[in-house]
Amino acid sequence: MQNHYVQESQHLVEVCQLFAQSPVLAIDTEFVRTRTLYPKLGLLQVCNGEHIALIDPVALDDLTPFWQLLTNSDICKVLHACSEDLEVFLSAANCKPVNLIDSQIMMAFLGHGLSMGYAAMVNHFTGIELDKSESRTDWTKRPLTERQLTYAAADVDHLFGIYPKLLAELTESGWLAAAEQETQALIEKKFTPIDENSLYKQVKMSWKLGGKQLNLLKALAIWRFQQAQKRDLPIGFVAKDHTLMALAKNNPPSIGAMMKLEGIEILDVKHKGNVMLAVLQQADKLPVESYPEKIVRLDEYPGYKQAFKKVKTFIAGIAEQCGLLSENLASKKQINQFLTCHYKINGAEPKNMQVDILQNWRLNLFGEKLQKFADNNFQ
């Protein structure tokens, strides 16, 4: 195996031209995400079985040749647990990969659970115990040590070697197409723009508020998210959920009144009080007819618990028939998503939102049957 540590533009062009001739590439990223909203890319690793390239994004201003590999439909890209890698590609270059498959998803369809770690997968196929001591290192700090570079190279080296075995097993099982669809669904979710107007629903305890209060919370949640984007800070670093809730619930007229609210984060008010006050005052001018409707909790909907149990039992039966774990077919969150749409809670309907159970391989396997079952058994 020939290793390349790529720190110059011409070298990047050359190795990417070499990789462009490969039918399969194993890819990994190393990044840091501690006090930022977006992940900070520290290293890109690529392997084609003969060459490993460790691409240094700190030294290189333009990574276009690498992004072109990601969007080359003739090359299959293999990543393990790619959710955060996709966020790296999105934030670094808005680069949406094509012909990509996630080996963690592949392992799930072979009965290894939804979240099998990379080291466990390597051990399963090779018996090798990986050294993961460098996994928490600062990959943006330079220079990188030989130990770090060896660790980074090993990730894609093992992944490339394992992939043919994994592909063969999955193809034989008949679940390859489902794994491909599941990976693509993950990509689509990651690259779907965030709906700022719905962020208030994610604030803890928001269901306790009425329409006027939700209107204020909605404005605060939008402001917080936009600030997080602008300053590249985690959402909670801009303002805590309990601060937004206290402000929306009480609509204080002044900074002094803010300071006296129960549940308020004093530092939030000290540093952003005037701005948040302005947000509240602006939102207060909106007409009543534009206020959000009160949030209905699914778990308080009549008959929910019984319906959930029935759906879970129904899915368990299908899973047993096809040799998969129930969690492969539908998680608790996905069952709740289905029931939310079935009951049309908070305006949710399959026609205006994507219901996982009613998409792709799940629809054909059990989605249509489940929908009929729900129509016949749930009010």
C-alpha positions in Angstrom: 0.0 0.0 0.0 1.4 3.4 -1.0 0.6 6.3 1.4 0.3 9.9 0.3 0.2 12.8 2.8 -1.3 15.5 0.6 -0.6 19.1 1.5 -0.1 20.8 -1.9 -2.7 21.5 -4.6 -0.8 19.7 -7.4 -0.4 16.6 -5.3 -4.2 16.7 -4.5 -5.0 16.9 -8.2 -2.7 14.0 -9.0 -4.0 11.6 -6.3 -7.6 12.5 -7.1 -7.0 11.7 -10.8 -5.6 8.4 -9.7 -8.7 7.7 -7.5 -11.0 8.8 -10.3 -10.1 5.5 -12.1 -11.2 3.4 -9.1 -14.6 1.7 -9.0 -14.7 1.8 -5.2 -13.2 4.2 -2.6 -13.2 3.9 1.2 -13.5 7.4 2.7 -13.4 8.8 6.2 -13.1 12.2 7.8 -11.5 13.5 11.0 -13.0 16.6 12.5 -13.4 18.7 15.6 -16.7 19.8 17.0 -16.6 21.1 20.5 -17.6 24.7 20.7 -18.9 25.2 17.2 -22.2 24.7 15.3 -20.4 23.3 12.3 -17.7 20.5 12.3 -14.2 21.7 11.7 -12.6 19.5 9.1 -9.1 18.2 10.1 -8.3 15.4 7.7 -9.7 13.5 4.7 -8.8 9.9 4.2 -9.2 8.0 0.9 -8.2 4.4 0.0 -8.6 2.4 -3.3 -6.8 -0.7 -2.1 -3.4 0.3 -3.6 -3.1 3.9 -2.4 -4.1 5.7 0.7 -4.3 9.5 0.6 -4.4 11.6 3.8 -5.6 15.0 2.5 -4.8 18.0 4.7 -7.6 20.6 4.5 -5.7 22.9 6.9 -2.9 23.2 4.3 -5.1 23.3 1.2 -7.4 26.1 0.4 -9.2 24.4 -2.5 -10.5 20.8 -2.1 -12.4 20.8 -5.4 -10.7 17.6 -6.8 -11.9 15.7 -3.7 -15.4 17.0 -3.9 -15.4 15.9 -7.5 -14.7 12.3 -6.4 -17.7 12.5 -4.0 -20.0 13.6 -6.8 -18.7 11.1 -9.4 -21.5 8.6 -10.0 -19.1 6.0 -11.5 -17.3 5.5 -8.2 -18.9 3.8 -5.2 -18.0 5.5 -2.0 -18.0 3.5 1.3 -18.1 5.2 4.7 -19.0 3.9 8.1 -21.6 5.8 10.2 -21.5 8.6 7.7 -24.1 10.9 9.4 -21.5 13.4 10.7 -19.3 13.0 7.6 -22.2 14.2 5.6 -22.4 17.3 7.8 -18.7 17.9 7.1 -19.4 17.7 3.4 -22.4 20.0 3.7 -20.7 22.6 5.8 -17.4 22.6 4.1 -18.5 22.7 0.5 -22.3 22.0 0.2 -21.1 18.8 -1.5 -23.9 16.2 -1.7 -22.3 12.8 -2.4 -23.7 10.3 -4.9 -23.3 6.6 -5.2 -22.4 6.3 -1.5 -23.2 3.5 0.9 -22.8 3.3 4.7 -21.2 0.2 6.0 -22.9 0.7 9.4 -26.3 0.5 7.6 -25.1 -2.6 5.7 -24.2 -4.3 9.0 -27.6 -3.4 10.4 -29.3 -5.4 7.6 -27.1 -8.3 8.5 -28.4 -8.4 12.0 -25.8 -6.4 13.9 -28.0 -3.7 15.2 -28.4 -0.1 14.1 -25.3 1.4 15.6 -22.4 -1.1 15.3 -19.2 0.8 15.7 -16.3 0.8 13.3 -13.9 -1.0 15.6 -16.5 -3.7 16.3 -17.1 -4.2 12.6 -13.4 -4.6 11.9 -13.1 -7.1 14.8 -16.0 -9.0 13.4 -14.5 -9.5 10.0 -10.8 -9.6 10.8 -10.3 -10.4 14.5 -8.2 -7.2 14.8 -8.5 -5.1 17.9 -8.2 -1.5 16.7 -6.4 1.2 18.8 -8.9 4.0 19.1 -6.8 6.2 21.5 -6.5 8.9 18.8 -10.2 9.2 18.2 -10.6 12.2 20.5 -7.5 14.0 19.3 -7.5 17.6 17.9 -7.3 17.0 14.2 -7.1 20.7 13.3 -3.8 21.1 15.3 -0.6 20.9 13.3 1.7 19.2 12.9 -0.1 15.8 13.0 2.0 13.1 14.6 3.0 9.8 13.0 0.7 8.0 15.4 -2.2 10.2 14.2 -1.4 9.6 10.6 -1.1 5.8 11.1 -4.4 5.8 12.9 -6.2 7.8 10.2 -4.8 5.6 7.4 -5.8 2.4 9.1 -9.5 3.4 9.2 -9.8 3.5 5.4 -7.4 0.6 4.9 -9.5 -1.8 6.9 -12.8 -0.4 5.5 -11.7 -1.0 1.9 -10.6 -4.6 2.8 -13.9 -5.4 4.6 -16.2 -3.9 2.0 -16.1 -6.8 -0.6 -17.0 -9.3 2.2 -19.7 -7.1 3.5 -21.1 -6.5 0.0 -21.1 -10.2 -0.8 -23.0 -11.1 2.4 -25.5 -8.3 1.9 -26.1 -9.2 -1.7 -26.7 -12.8 -0.8 -29.1 -11.8 2.0 -31.2 -9.8 -0.5 -31.0 -6.6 1.4 -28.5 -4.6 -0.6 -31.1 -2.4 -2.4 -32.7 -1.6 1.0 -29.3 -0.6 2.5 -28.7 1.6 -0.6 -32.1 3.3 -0.1 -31.5 3.7 3.6 -28.2 5.4 2.9 -29.7 7.7 0.3 -32.6 8.6 2.7 -30.0 9.7 5.3 -28.2 11.8 2.7 -31.5 13.5 1.7 -32.3 14.3 5.3 -28.9 15.8 6.0 -29.1 18.0 2.9 -32.7 19.1 3.5 -32.6 22.8 4.6 -33.7 23.3 8.2 -37.2 24.8 8.5 -36.6 27.8 10.8 -40.4 28.3 11.3 -40.6 24.9 13.0 -37.6 25.2 15.3 -39.8 26.4 18.2 -41.4 22.9 18.3 -38.0 21.4 19.3 -37.7 23.6 22.4 -38.1 21.6 25.5 -41.6 21.9 27.1 -42.9 24.1 24.2 -46.1 22.1 24.3 -47.0 23.8 27.5 -47.4 27.2 25.8 -50.5 28.9 24.2 -50.7 30.5 20.8 -49.5 34.0 21.9 -46.6 32.5 23.8 -45.7 30.1 21.0 -45.5 33.1 18.6 -42.9 34.7 20.9 -41.0 31.4 21.2 -41.0 30.9 17.4 -39.4 34.3 16.9 -36.8 33.6 19.7 -36.0 30.2 18.2 -35.4 31.7 14.7 -33.2 34.4 16.2 -31.2 31.9 18.2 -30.6 29.7 15.2 -29.6 32.5 12.9 -27.1 33.8 15.6 -25.7 30.3 15.9 -25.2 30.1 12.2 -23.7 33.6 12.0 -21.3 33.1 14.9 -20.7 29.3 14.4 -21.7 28.5 17.9 -23.7 25.6 19.3 -27.4 26.5 19.8 -27.2 26.3 23.5 -24.2 28.7 23.6 -26.4 31.5 22.1 -29.3 31.0 24.6 -30.6 28.0 26.6 -34.0 26.5 26.0 -35.2 27.4 29.5 -34.3 31.0 28.8 -36.4 31.1 25.7 -39.3 29.4 27.5 -39.2 31.8 30.4 -39.2 34.8 28.0 -42.0 33.4 25.8 -44.1 32.5 28.7 -43.9 35.9 30.5 -43.0 38.4 27.7 -41.1 40.7 30.0 -41.2 44.5 29.2 -37.6 45.2 30.3 -34.2 43.8 31.1 -35.0 44.2 34.8 -38.1 42.2 34.5 -36.2 39.5 32.6 -33.7 39.1 35.4 -36.5 38.3 37.9 -38.0 35.5 35.8 -37.9 31.9 37.2 -35.8 29.6 35.0 -33.9 32.4 33.2 -30.2 32.0 32.5 -28.7 35.2 33.9 -25.7 35.1 31.5 -28.1 34.9 28.5 -29.8 38.0 29.7 -26.6 39.9 30.5 -25.1 39.3 27.1 -28.1 39.2 24.8 -31.0 40.7 26.8 -31.5 43.8 24.8 -31.5 41.8 21.5 -34.0 39.2 22.9 -36.2 42.0 24.2 -36.3 43.6 20.7 -37.2 40.1 19.2 -40.0 39.8 21.6 -41.3 43.3 20.9 -41.2 42.7 17.2 -43.0 39.4 17.4 -45.6 41.0 19.7 -46.7 43.2 16.8 -47.8 40.2 14.6 -51.5 39.6 14.1 -53.2 37.0 16.2 -54.2 34.9 13.2 -50.5 34.3 12.4 -49.9 32.7 15.8 -48.9 29.0 15.8 -51.5 26.5 17.0 -51.1 25.0 20.4 -48.9 21.9 20.2 -50.7 18.6 20.8 -48.6 15.9 22.4 -48.8 12.5 20.7 -48.4 10.6 24.0 -51.5 12.4 25.4 -53.7 11.6 22.4 -56.6 9.2 23.2 -55.7 5.6 22.5 -52.0 6.4 21.7 -50.5 3.8 24.1 -52.6 1.0 22.8 -52.0 2.0 19.2 -48.3 2.2 19.7 -48.2 -1.3 21.2 -50.3 -2.7 18.3 -48.0 -1.1 15.7 -44.9 -2.4 17.5 -46.4 -5.9 17.6 -47.4 -5.7 13.9 -43.9 -4.7 12.9 -42.3 -7.4 15.1 -44.3 -10.0 13.3 -43.1 -8.7 9.9 -39.5 -8.6 11.2 -39.6 -12.2 12.3 -41.0 -13.3 8.9 -38.1 -11.6 7.0 -35.3 -12.3 9.4 -34.6 -8.8 10.5 -34.6 -7.1 13.9 -37.7 -5.0 14.6 -35.4 -1.9 15.1 -34.3 -2.3 11.4 -37.9 -1.9 10.3 -38.9 1.0 12.5 -37.6 2.8 15.6 -39.8 4.3 18.3 -39.3 7.6 16.7 -40.5 6.3 13.3 -43.5 4.6 14.8 -44.4 7.9 16.5 -43.9 9.7 13.2 -46.4 7.3 11.5 -49.0 7.7 14.3 -48.6 11.5 14.3 -49.5 11.5 10.6 -52.2 8.9 11.0 -54.0 11.0 13.7 -53.1 14.3 11.8 -51.6 15.7 15.0 -50.3 19.3 14.7 -51.3 19.3 11.0 -49.1 16.4 10.1 -50.3 14.3 7.1 -48.4 11.9 4.8 -49.2 14.2 1.9 -47.2 17.1 3.4 -44.4 15.3 5.1 -42.2 12.3 4.5 -43.2 9.4 6.7 -40.3 6.9 6.9 -42.5 3.8 7.2 -44.3 4.8 4.0 -41.2 5.3 1.9 -38.9 3.1 -0.2 -38.3 -0.5 0.9 -40.4 -0.2 4.0 -43.5 0.8 2.0 -43.3 -2.4 -0.1 -42.3 -4.6 2.8 -44.9 -3.6 5.3 -45.9 0.1 4.9 -49.0 -0.4 2.9 -50.1 -3.3 5.1 -49.6 -1.2 8.2 -51.5 1.7 6.8 -54.5 -0.6 6.2 -54.1 -2.1 9.6 -54.1 1.4 11.2 -57.1 2.5 9.2 -59.1 -0.6 10.4 -57.9 -0.6 14.0 -57.3 3.0 15.1 -59.9 5.8 15.3 
